[in-house]
Amino acid sequence: MEARSLELSDPDRDALTVFRDDTGIWMTCTSGDHEVTVGPLALEPLTRWFAATPPQ
């Protein structure tokens, strides 16, 4: 599988990167000099959660 990523940032320049590869989903949050990465996470629970969450 080809790896895919989504990068988002807020006005304070904090960032969220969501990365998908063969092992699952990885999420990295960055704020200034601090960074936290979690993963691999299973794709199915995230897909169900996004599908059940109405847009605001």
PQR file of N, CA, C, O and H, with PARSE charges and radii, in Angstrom:
ATOM      1  N   MET A   1       0.844  -1.175   0.000 -0.4000 1.5000
ATOM      2  CA  MET A   1       0.000   0.000   0.000 -0.0000 2.0000
ATOM      3  C   MET A   1       0.893   1.242   0.000  0.5500 1.7000
ATOM      4  O   MET A   1       1.932   1.273   0.659 -0.5500 1.4000
ATOM      5  N   GLU A   2       0.487   2.229  -0.722 -0.4000 1.5000
ATOM      6  CA  GLU A   2       1.196   3.500  -0.728 -0.0000 2.0000
ATOM      7  C   GLU A   2       0.809   4.291   0.523  0.5500 1.7000
ATOM      8  O   GLU A   2      -0.369   4.366   0.871 -0.5500 1.4000
ATOM      9  H   GLU A   2      -0.358   2.205  -1.257  0.4000 1.0000
ATOM     10  N   ALA A   3       1.782   4.872   1.187 -0.4000 1.5000
ATOM     11  CA  ALA A   3       1.516   5.664   2.390 -0.0000 2.0000
ATOM     12  C   ALA A   3       0.827   6.966   2.000  0.5500 1.7000
ATOM     13  O   ALA A   3       1.131   7.559   0.965 -0.5500 1.4000
ATOM     14  H   ALA A   3       2.739   4.812   0.904  0.4000 1.0000
ATOM     15  N   ARG A   4      -0.115   7.405   2.851 -0.4000 1.5000
ATOM     16  CA  ARG A   4      -0.847   8.654   2.619 -0.0000 2.0000
ATOM     17  C   ARG A   4      -0.839   9.460   3.898  0.5500 1.7000
ATOM     18  O   ARG A   4      -0.814   8.896   4.992 -0.5500 1.4000
ATOM     19  H   ARG A   4      -0.362   6.924   3.692  0.4000 1.0000
ATOM     20  N   SER A   5      -0.862  10.792   3.770 -0.4000 1.5000
ATOM     21  CA  SER A   5      -0.895  11.623   4.969 -0.0000 2.0000
ATOM     22  C   SER A   5      -1.780  12.838   4.754  0.5500 1.7000
ATOM     23  O   SER A   5      -2.025  13.263   3.625 -0.5500 1.4000
ATOM     24  H   SER A   5      -0.883  11.250   2.881  0.4000 1.0000
ATOM     25  N   LEU A   6      -2.248  13.381   5.860 -0.4000 1.5000
ATOM     26  CA  LEU A   6      -3.044  14.603   5.906 -0.0000 2.0000
ATOM     27  C   LEU A   6      -2.403  15.492   6.953  0.5500 1.7000
ATOM     28  O   LEU A   6      -2.169  15.055   8.080 -0.5500 1.4000
ATOM     29  H   LEU A   6      -2.049  13.036   6.777  0.4000 1.0000
ATOM     30  N   GLU A   7      -2.115  16.735   6.597 -0.4000 1.5000
ATOM     31  CA  GLU A   7      -1.500  17.667   7.536 -0.0000 2.0000
ATOM     32  C   GLU A   7      -2.424  18.857   7.723  0.5500 1.7000
ATOM     33  O   GLU A   7      -2.886  19.464   6.757 -0.5500 1.4000
ATOM     34  H   GLU A   7      -2.304  17.091   5.682  0.4000 1.0000
ATOM     35  N   LEU A   8      -2.689  19.184   8.992 -0.4000 1.5000
ATOM     36  CA  LEU A   8      -3.543  20.322   9.343 -0.0000 2.0000
ATOM     37  C   LEU A   8      -2.812  21.188  10.358  0.5500 1.7000
ATOM     38  O   LEU A   8      -2.027  20.679  11.158 -0.5500 1.4000
ATOM     39  H   LEU A   8      -2.314  18.691   9.777  0.4000 1.0000
ATOM     40  N   SER A   9      -3.067  22.500  10.330 -0.4000 1.5000
ATOM     41  CA  SER A   9      -2.497  23.372  11.352 -0.0000 2.0000
ATOM     42  C   SER A   9      -3.524  24.424  11.737  0.5500 1.7000
ATOM     43  O   SER A   9      -4.416  24.762  10.958 -0.5500 1.4000
ATOM     44  H   SER A   9      -3.705  22.913   9.681  0.4000 1.0000
ATOM     45  N   ASP A  10      -3.380  24.938  12.965 -0.4000 1.5000
ATOM     46  CA  ASP A  10      -4.291  25.966  13.446 -0.0000 2.0000
ATOM     47  C   ASP A  10      -3.584  27.326  13.407  0.5500 1.7000
ATOM     48  O   ASP A  10      -2.403  27.391  13.066 -0.5500 1.4000
ATOM     49  H   ASP A  10      -2.656  24.664  13.597  0.4000 1.0000
ATOM     50  N   PRO A  11      -4.288  28.414  13.751 -0.5600 1.5000
ATOM     51  CA  PRO A  11      -3.679  29.741  13.704  0.2800 2.0000
ATOM     52  C   PRO A  11      -2.443  29.902  14.604  0.5500 1.7000
ATOM     53  O   PRO A  11      -1.597  30.756  14.341 -0.5500 1.4000
ATOM     54  N   ASP A  12      -2.338  29.095  15.652 -0.4000 1.5000
ATOM     55  CA  ASP A  12      -1.176  29.158  16.540 -0.0000 2.0000
ATOM     56  C   ASP A  12       0.004  28.353  16.010  0.5500 1.7000
ATOM     57  O   ASP A  12       1.048  28.276  16.658 -0.5500 1.4000
ATOM     58  H   ASP A  12      -3.026  28.402  15.866  0.4000 1.0000
ATOM     59  N   ARG A  13      -0.159  27.756  14.843 -0.4000 1.5000
ATOM     60  CA  ARG A  13       0.854  26.938  14.178 -0.0000 2.0000
ATOM     61  C   ARG A  13       1.075  25.583  14.842  0.5500 1.7000
ATOM     62  O   ARG A  13       2.093  24.934  14.605 -0.5500 1.4000
ATOM     63  H   ARG A  13      -1.007  27.818  14.316  0.4000 1.0000
ATOM     64  N   ASP A  14       0.117  25.152  15.678 -0.4000 1.5000
ATOM     65  CA  ASP A  14       0.130  23.774  16.161 -0.0000 2.0000
ATOM     66  C   ASP A  14      -0.292  22.907  14.975  0.5500 1.7000
ATOM     67  O   ASP A  14      -1.049  23.352  14.112 -0.5500 1.4000
ATOM     68  H   ASP A  14      -0.710  25.680  15.870  0.4000 1.0000
ATOM     69  N   ALA A  15       0.194  21.688  14.937 -0.4000 1.5000
ATOM     70  CA  ALA A  15      -0.072  20.854  13.761 -0.0000 2.0000
ATOM     71  C   ALA A  15      -0.527  19.455  14.151  0.5500 1.7000
ATOM     72  O   ALA A  15      -0.157  18.918  15.195 -0.5500 1.4000
ATOM     73  H   ALA A  15       0.809  21.327  15.638  0.4000 1.0000
ATOM     74  N   LEU A  16      -1.343  18.890  13.270 -0.4000 1.5000
ATOM     75  CA  LEU A  16      -1.780  17.507  13.377 -0.0000 2.0000
ATOM     76  C   LEU A  16      -1.472  16.849  12.034  0.5500 1.7000
ATOM     77  O   LEU A  16      -1.885  17.334  10.982 -0.5500 1.4000
ATOM     78  H   LEU A  16      -1.643  19.327  12.422  0.4000 1.0000
ATOM     79  N   THR A  17      -0.748  15.749  12.088 -0.4000 1.5000
ATOM     80  CA  THR A  17      -0.476  14.961  10.891 -0.0000 2.0000
ATOM     81  C   THR A  17      -1.054  13.575  11.099  0.5500 1.7000
ATOM     82  O   THR A  17      -0.773  12.914  12.099 -0.5500 1.4000
ATOM     83  H   THR A  17      -0.412  15.354  12.943  0.4000 1.0000
ATOM     84  N   VAL A  18      -1.865  13.142  10.147 -0.4000 1.5000
ATOM     85  CA  VAL A  18      -2.434  11.796  10.166 -0.0000 2.0000
ATOM     86  C   VAL A  18      -1.806  11.053   8.996  0.5500 1.7000
ATOM     87  O   VAL A  18      -1.882  11.497   7.850 -0.5500 1.4000
ATOM     88  H   VAL A  18      -2.094  13.679   9.335  0.4000 1.0000
ATOM     89  N   PHE A  19      -1.187   9.922   9.297 -0.4000 1.5000
ATOM     90  CA  PHE A  19      -0.421   9.168   8.321 -0.0000 2.0000
ATOM     91  C   PHE A  19      -0.941   7.737   8.274  0.5500 1.7000
ATOM     92  O   PHE A  19      -1.156   7.116   9.315 -0.5500 1.4000
ATOM     93  H   PHE A  19      -1.125   9.562  10.228  0.4000 1.0000
ATOM     94  N   ARG A  20      -1.141   7.223   7.088 -0.4000 1.5000
ATOM     95  CA  ARG A  20      -1.646   5.851   6.929 -0.0000 2.0000
ATOM     96  C   ARG A  20      -0.631   5.023   6.146  0.5500 1.7000
ATOM     97  O   ARG A  20      -0.147   5.444   5.095 -0.5500 1.4000
ATOM     98  H   ARG A  20      -0.966   7.727   6.242  0.4000 1.0000
ATOM     99  N   ASP A  21      -0.315   3.839   6.674 -0.4000 1.5000
ATOM    100  CA  ASP A  21       0.544   2.903   5.956 -0.0000 2.0000
ATOM    101  C   ASP A  21       0.038   1.486   6.185  0.5500 1.7000
ATOM    102  O   ASP A  21      -1.070   1.297   6.686 -0.5500 1.4000
ATOM    103  H   ASP A  21      -0.708   3.498   7.528  0.4000 1.0000
ATOM    104  N   ASP A  22       0.833   0.498   5.825 -0.4000 1.5000
ATOM    105  CA  ASP A  22       0.413  -0.906   5.936 -0.0000 2.0000
ATOM    106  C   ASP A  22       0.150  -1.341   7.375  0.5500 1.7000
ATOM    107  O   ASP A  22      -0.577  -2.309   7.597 -0.5500 1.4000
ATOM    108  H   ASP A  22       1.733   0.652   5.418  0.4000 1.0000
ATOM    109  N   THR A  23       0.724  -0.649   8.351 -0.4000 1.5000
ATOM    110  CA  THR A  23       0.555  -1.056   9.744 -0.0000 2.0000
ATOM    111  C   THR A  23      -0.673  -0.434  10.390  0.5500 1.7000
ATOM    112  O   THR A  23      -1.125  -0.920  11.427 -0.5500 1.4000
ATOM    113  H   THR A  23       1.315   0.137   8.170  0.4000 1.0000
ATOM    114  N   GLY A  24      -1.232   0.637   9.805 -0.4000 1.5000
ATOM    115  CA  GLY A  24      -2.412   1.297  10.362 -0.0000 2.0000
ATOM    116  C   GLY A  24      -2.318   2.809  10.245  0.5500 1.7000
ATOM    117  O   GLY A  24      -1.681   3.344   9.337 -0.5500 1.4000
ATOM    118  H   GLY A  24      -0.865   1.032   8.963  0.4000 1.0000
ATOM    119  N   ILE A  25      -2.965   3.481  11.180 -0.4000 1.5000
ATOM    120  CA  ILE A  25      -3.025   4.940  11.207 -0.0000 2.0000
ATOM    121  C   ILE A  25      -2.088   5.451  12.296  0.5500 1.7000
ATOM    122  O   ILE A  25      -2.059   4.916  13.404 -0.5500 1.4000
ATOM    123  H   ILE A  25      -3.483   3.047  11.917  0.4000 1.0000
ATOM    124  N   TRP A  26      -1.334   6.477  11.976 -0.4000 1.5000
ATOM    125  CA  TRP A  26      -0.439   7.149  12.921 -0.0000 2.0000
ATOM    126  C   TRP A  26      -0.874   8.602  13.016  0.5500 1.7000
ATOM    127  O   TRP A  26      -1.216   9.211  12.002 -0.5500 1.4000
ATOM    128  H   TRP A  26      -1.358   6.912  11.076  0.4000 1.0000
ATOM    129  N   MET A  27      -0.867   9.164  14.215 -0.4000 1.5000
ATOM    130  CA  MET A  27      -1.209  10.574  14.410 -0.0000 2.0000
ATOM    131  C   MET A  27      -0.093  11.251  15.191  0.5500 1.7000
ATOM    132  O   MET A  27       0.361  10.752  16.221 -0.5500 1.4000
ATOM    133  H   MET A  27      -0.589   8.669  15.038  0.4000 1.0000
ATOM    134  N   THR A  28       0.335  12.394  14.682 -0.4000 1.5000
ATOM    135  CA  THR A  28       1.370  13.177  15.340 -0.0000 2.0000
ATOM    136  C   THR A  28       0.824  14.571  15.603  0.5500 1.7000
ATOM    137  O   THR A  28       0.309  15.225  14.695 -0.5500 1.4000
ATOM    138  H   THR A  28      -0.035  12.799  13.845  0.4000 1.0000
ATOM    139  N   CYS A  29       0.937  15.023  16.844 -0.4000 1.5000
ATOM    140  CA  CYS A  29       0.559  16.381  17.238 -0.0000 2.0000
ATOM    141  C   CYS A  29       1.843  17.132  17.588  0.5500 1.7000
ATOM    142  O   CYS A  29       2.677  16.638  18.347 -0.5500 1.4000
ATOM    143  H   CYS A  29       1.354  14.492  17.581  0.4000 1.0000
ATOM    144  N   THR A  30       1.988  18.324  17.026 -0.4000 1.5000
ATOM    145  CA  THR A  30       3.179  19.128  17.246 -0.0000 2.0000
ATOM    146  C   THR A  30       2.765  20.518  17.721  0.5500 1.7000
ATOM    147  O   THR A  30       1.879  21.150  17.146 -0.5500 1.4000
ATOM    148  H   THR A  30       1.311  18.724  16.409  0.4000 1.0000
ATOM    149  N   SER A  31       3.430  20.979  18.786 -0.4000 1.5000
ATOM    150  CA  SER A  31       3.211  22.325  19.311 -0.0000 2.0000
ATOM    151  C   SER A  31       4.565  22.864  19.767  0.5500 1.7000
ATOM    152  O   SER A  31       5.129  22.395  20.755 -0.5500 1.4000
ATOM    153  H   SER A  31       4.150  20.466  19.253  0.4000 1.0000
ATOM    154  N   GLY A  32       5.078  23.854  19.040 -0.4000 1.5000
ATOM    155  CA  GLY A  32       6.397  24.380  19.376 -0.0000 2.0000
ATOM    156  C   GLY A  32       7.442  23.292  19.267  0.5500 1.7000
ATOM    157  O   GLY A  32       7.572  22.649  18.226 -0.5500 1.4000
ATOM    158  H   GLY A  32       4.620  24.235  18.237  0.4000 1.0000
ATOM    159  N   ASP A  33       8.190  23.083  20.345 -0.4000 1.5000
ATOM    160  CA  ASP A  33       9.240  22.063  20.363 -0.0000 2.0000
ATOM    161  C   ASP A  33       8.734  20.697  20.816  0.5500 1.7000
ATOM    162  O   ASP A  33       9.521  19.757  20.928 -0.5500 1.4000
ATOM    163  H   ASP A  33       8.084  23.605  21.191  0.4000 1.0000
ATOM    164  N   HIS A  34       7.431  20.574  21.077 -0.4000 1.5000
ATOM    165  CA  HIS A  34       6.865  19.339  21.613 -0.0000 2.0000
ATOM    166  C   HIS A  34       6.142  18.567  20.521  0.5500 1.7000
ATOM    167  O   HIS A  34       5.444  19.141  19.686 -0.5500 1.4000
ATOM    168  H   HIS A  34       6.792  21.337  20.986  0.4000 1.0000
ATOM    169  N   GLU A  35       6.328  17.240  20.548 -0.4000 1.5000
ATOM    170  CA  GLU A  35       5.686  16.383  19.557 -0.0000 2.0000
ATOM    171  C   GLU A  35       5.306  15.056  20.209  0.5500 1.7000
ATOM    172  O   GLU A  35       6.072  14.486  20.985 -0.5500 1.4000
ATOM    173  H   GLU A  35       6.895  16.774  21.227  0.4000 1.0000
ATOM    174  N   VAL A  36       4.104  14.578  19.875 -0.4000 1.5000
ATOM    175  CA  VAL A  36       3.633  13.292  20.365 -0.0000 2.0000
ATOM    176  C   VAL A  36       3.078  12.517  19.178  0.5500 1.7000
ATOM    177  O   VAL A  36       2.305  13.051  18.384 -0.5500 1.4000
ATOM    178  H   VAL A  36       3.482  15.042  19.244  0.4000 1.0000
ATOM    179  N   THR A  37       3.478  11.259  19.063 -0.4000 1.5000
ATOM    180  CA  THR A  37       2.973  10.381  18.006 -0.0000 2.0000
ATOM    181  C   THR A  37       2.345   9.157  18.645  0.5500 1.7000
ATOM    182  O   THR A  37       2.911   8.563  19.563 -0.5500 1.4000
ATOM    183  H   THR A  37       4.107  10.825  19.708  0.4000 1.0000
ATOM    184  N   VAL A  38       1.159   8.781  18.149 -0.4000 1.5000
ATOM    185  CA  VAL A  38       0.504   7.547  18.584 -0.0000 2.0000
ATOM    186  C   VAL A  38       0.254   6.682  17.350  0.5500 1.7000
ATOM    187  O   VAL A  38      -0.001   7.190  16.258 -0.5500 1.4000
ATOM    188  H   VAL A  38       0.700   9.264  17.404  0.4000 1.0000
ATOM    189  N   GLY A  39       0.333   5.380  17.548 -0.4000 1.5000
ATOM    190  CA  GLY A  39       0.055   4.465  16.461 -0.0000 2.0000
ATOM    191  C   GLY A  39       0.942   3.251  16.537  0.5500 1.7000
ATOM    192  O   GLY A  39       1.889   3.210  17.322 -0.5500 1.4000
ATOM    193  H   GLY A  39       0.540   4.968  18.435  0.4000 1.0000
ATOM    194  N   PRO A  40       0.641   2.273  15.731 -0.5600 1.5000
ATOM    195  CA  PRO A  40      -0.421   2.272  14.742  0.2800 2.0000
ATOM    196  C   PRO A  40      -1.788   2.024  15.374  0.5500 1.7000
ATOM    197  O   PRO A  40      -1.928   1.219  16.295 -0.5500 1.4000
ATOM    198  N   LEU A  41      -2.779   2.725  14.866 -0.4000 1.5000
ATOM    199  CA  LEU A  41      -4.166   2.568  15.295 -0.0000 2.0000
ATOM    200  C   LEU A  41      -4.928   1.843  14.185  0.5500 1.7000
ATOM    201  O   LEU A  41      -4.599   1.978  13.007 -0.5500 1.4000
ATOM    202  H   LEU A  41      -2.665   3.379  14.118  0.4000 1.0000
ATOM    203  N   ALA A  42      -5.933   1.086  14.566 -0.4000 1.5000
ATOM    204  CA  ALA A  42      -6.758   0.369  13.585 -0.0000 2.0000
ATOM    205  C   ALA A  42      -7.623   1.358  12.800  0.5500 1.7000
ATOM    206  O   ALA A  42      -8.149   2.314  13.369 -0.5500 1.4000
ATOM    207  H   ALA A  42      -6.201   0.977  15.523  0.4000 1.0000
ATOM    208  N   LEU A  43      -7.764   1.129  11.521 -0.4000 1.5000
ATOM    209  CA  LEU A  43      -8.541   2.007  10.651 -0.0000 2.0000
ATOM    210  C   LEU A  43     -10.044   1.922  10.925  0.5500 1.7000
ATOM    211  O   LEU A  43     -10.728   2.945  10.901 -0.5500 1.4000
ATOM    212  H   LEU A  43      -7.336   0.352  11.060  0.4000 1.0000
ATOM    213  N   GLU A  44     -10.569   0.724  11.186 -0.4000 1.5000
ATOM    214  CA  GLU A  44     -12.019   0.530  11.301 -0.0000 2.0000
ATOM    215  C   GLU A  44     -12.691   1.388  12.377  0.5500 1.7000
ATOM    216  O   GLU A  44     -13.703   2.018  12.073 -0.5500 1.4000
ATOM    217  H   GLU A  44     -10.014  -0.107  11.205  0.4000 1.0000
ATOM    218  N   PRO A  45     -12.193   1.453  13.611 -0.5600 1.5000
ATOM    219  CA  PRO A  45     -12.867   2.283  14.615  0.2800 2.0000
ATOM    220  C   PRO A  45     -12.884   3.774  14.240  0.5500 1.7000
ATOM    221  O   PRO A  45     -13.864   4.470  14.504 -0.5500 1.4000
ATOM    222  N   LEU A  46     -11.811   4.252  13.632 -0.4000 1.5000
ATOM    223  CA  LEU A  46     -11.782   5.658  13.206 -0.0000 2.0000
ATOM    224  C   LEU A  46     -12.784   5.910  12.078  0.5500 1.7000
ATOM    225  O   LEU A  46     -13.462   6.937  12.060 -0.5500 1.4000
ATOM    226  H   LEU A  46     -11.015   3.687  13.418  0.4000 1.0000
ATOM    227  N   THR A  47     -12.871   4.978  11.153 -0.4000 1.5000
ATOM    228  CA  THR A  47     -13.828   5.111  10.051 -0.0000 2.0000
ATOM    229  C   THR A  47     -15.258   5.140  10.574  0.5500 1.7000
ATOM    230  O   THR A  47     -16.062   5.964  10.140 -0.5500 1.4000
ATOM    231  H   THR A  47     -12.321   4.144  11.168  0.4000 1.0000
ATOM    232  N   ARG A  48     -15.580   4.235  11.512 -0.4000 1.5000
ATOM    233  CA  ARG A  48     -16.930   4.211  12.103 -0.0000 2.0000
ATOM    234  C   ARG A  48     -17.219   5.518  12.832  0.5500 1.7000
ATOM    235  O   ARG A  48     -18.313   6.068  12.708 -0.5500 1.4000
ATOM    236  H   ARG A  48     -14.927   3.566  11.864  0.4000 1.0000
ATOM    237  N   TRP A  49     -16.242   6.018  13.594 -0.4000 1.5000
ATOM    238  CA  TRP A  49     -16.453   7.243  14.369 -0.0000 2.0000
ATOM    239  C   TRP A  49     -16.710   8.430  13.444  0.5500 1.7000
ATOM    240  O   TRP A  49     -17.647   9.197  13.670 -0.5500 1.4000
ATOM    241  H   TRP A  49     -15.354   5.571  13.694  0.4000 1.0000
ATOM    242  N   PHE A  50     -15.880   8.592  12.394 -0.4000 1.5000
ATOM    243  CA  PHE A  50     -16.099   9.707  11.460 -0.0000 2.0000
ATOM    244  C   PHE A  50     -17.429   9.576  10.735  0.5500 1.7000
ATOM    245  O   PHE A  50     -18.091  10.586  10.494 -0.5500 1.4000
ATOM    246  H   PHE A  50     -15.119   7.970  12.211  0.4000 1.0000
ATOM    247  N   ALA A  51     -17.838   8.373  10.382 -0.4000 1.5000
ATOM    248  CA  ALA A  51     -19.108   8.171   9.679 -0.0000 2.0000
ATOM    249  C   ALA A  51     -20.297   8.507  10.585  0.5500 1.7000
ATOM    250  O   ALA A  51     -21.335   8.956  10.099 -0.5500 1.4000
ATOM    251  H   ALA A  51     -17.300   7.553  10.578  0.4000 1.0000
ATOM    252  N   ALA A  52     -20.155   8.296  11.881 -0.4000 1.5000
ATOM    253  CA  ALA A  52     -21.261   8.534  12.817 -0.0000 2.0000
ATOM    254  C   ALA A  52     -21.282   9.972  13.348  0.5500 1.7000
ATOM    255  O   ALA A  52     -22.249  10.374  13.994 -0.5500 1.4000
ATOM    256  H   ALA A  52     -19.312   7.931  12.276  0.4000 1.0000
ATOM    257  N   THR A  53     -20.236  10.741  13.086 -0.4000 1.5000
ATOM    258  CA  THR A  53     -20.146  12.112  13.599 -0.0000 2.0000
ATOM    259  C   THR A  53     -20.681  13.080  12.548  0.5500 1.7000
ATOM    260  O   THR A  53     -20.100  13.208  11.471 -0.5500 1.4000
ATOM    261  H   THR A  53     -19.450  10.414  12.561  0.4000 1.0000
ATOM    262  N   PRO A  54     -21.790  13.764  12.855 -0.5600 1.5000
ATOM    263  CA  PRO A  54     -22.342  14.699  11.859  0.2800 2.0000
ATOM    264  C   PRO A  54     -21.436  15.925  11.701  0.5500 1.7000
ATOM    265  O   PRO A  54     -20.802  16.367  12.659 -0.5500 1.4000
ATOM    266  N   PRO A  55     -21.385  16.467  10.482 -0.5600 1.5000
ATOM    267  CA  PRO A  55     -20.595  17.683  10.270  0.2800 2.0000
ATOM    268  C   PRO A  55     -21.190  18.857  11.041  0.5500 1.7000
ATOM    269  O   PRO A  55     -22.399  18.924  11.261 -0.5500 1.4000
ATOM    270  N   GLN A  56     -20.333  19.764  11.440 -0.4000 1.5000
ATOM    271  CA  GLN A  56     -20.828  20.938  12.190 -0.0000 2.0000
ATOM    272  C   GLN A  56     -20.621  22.201  11.407  0.5500 1.7000
ATOM    273  O   GLN A  56     -20.974  23.283  11.877 -0.5500 1.4000
ATOM    274  H   GLN A  56     -19.351  19.710  11.261  0.4000 1.0000
TER
END
